[in-house]
């Protein structure tokens, strides 16, 4: 825990790196809202990025949006650039935790992780790219452990609701939970909704590189996790889900890989029974399916060639039927959107032997919250940081590169999220 001891002589609890990016600006507002939740009721924070002018503009905007004029002059600005390791090192030396909002992480993420590990700062990101997340674990886990530093990826909508949702479901089930399926549905207001194209770019590079992810995973030499209870059955690529009463597809994000890493950690460190996990997303009615299939076929075809990837990157609105856009959603669209995860779990009730017969108990839980990308993500990220600052004794004994569930399983993160509008409940 060396770095937490030295934290008292660092000027900032939190530095938001990439504060002027599309997601970064929302993280700035969320940190400004929660300063009273910092250690001793006072969070010291700063913003960082390449352009002093852009950072000033973001603070100006946040001051107006929140009615807090003191943000204009009261928040320190640090100029740091991913391409300049010295500037990153100088930034990391001043922070207890760096909130890294600069993606796609496969291009820009590693220098920040490296600088944090070398300079004793914890690092939290909102990455949804399994290849980056698992690569950082492979390459930096030992160093981070030596330094007492926690590097926690995927602390946004990918993958706190899913990862903590599985743990919540396990903790609420009276007995041994063996399998969970989650169904994600999102709703938007009359204005519709869309996602900023940074996420779209991450998806394009992720699919293009899927072979690299497989070879990366082989390097871990993991033994397969023990399987308890009935084996979870894989659903087809498109099916009608009775659970959410609409068509659904396998969820393409990082959630399955993040949940699996958490379950592996809990098996290896706490001898827990692993929970099998399947993730799906609702796509609505037949009209949406036609669009989805058409977009999906174009995507699969184009993503294999560099000219195709360039087209996808240049025209996100066209190829995603407006679902992704370079401008990102308007404030109005953000305010009218929300998400819901329904978790369907099964297991063995108390007193039943998990090695005998079929699971005999079921549980249903919900995680629901505001718009996923720019409201829920900053809330999840900032609450993750506040949990590390306020509950050091609830964290794993040694530093390392972790998934959210591995770090936060024994903390009050879920209670904190509940207070901020990401609600966990049992049905």
Secondary structure as UniProt FT lines:
FT   HELIX           2..6
FT   HELIX           7..9
FT   STRAND          12..17
FT   TURN            18..20
FT   HELIX           22..33
FT   HELIX           35..37
FT   HELIX           39..41
FT   STRAND          45..49
FT   HELIX           52..66
FT   TURN            69..70
FT   HELIX           71..74
FT   STRAND          76..79
FT   TURN            82..83
FT   HELIX           85..93
FT   STRAND          95..100
FT   HELIX           105..108
FT   HELIX           110..118
FT   TURN            119..120
FT   STRAND          122..125
FT   HELIX           130..147
FT   STRAND          150..152
FT   TURN            157..158
FT   HELIX           160..172
FT   STRAND          175..187
FT   TURN            190..191
FT   STRAND          195..196
FT   HELIX           197..208
FT   HELIX           210..219
FT   TURN            220..221
FT   STRAND          239..241
FT   TURN            242..245
FT   STRAND          246..250
FT   HELIX           255..270
FT   STRAND          276..284
FT   HELIX           286..302
FT   TURN            303..304
FT   HELIX           306..314
FT   HELIX           316..319
FT   TURN            320..322
FT   STRAND          324..325
FT   HELIX           331..335
FT   STRAND          338..349
FT   TURN            350..351
FT   TURN            354..355
FT   STRAND          361..370
FT   HELIX           372..376
FT   HELIX           377..390
FT   HELIX           392..394
FT   STRAND          400..402
FT   HELIX           404..408
FT   TURN            409..410
FT   HELIX           413..419
FT   TURN            420..421
FT   STRAND          423..426
//
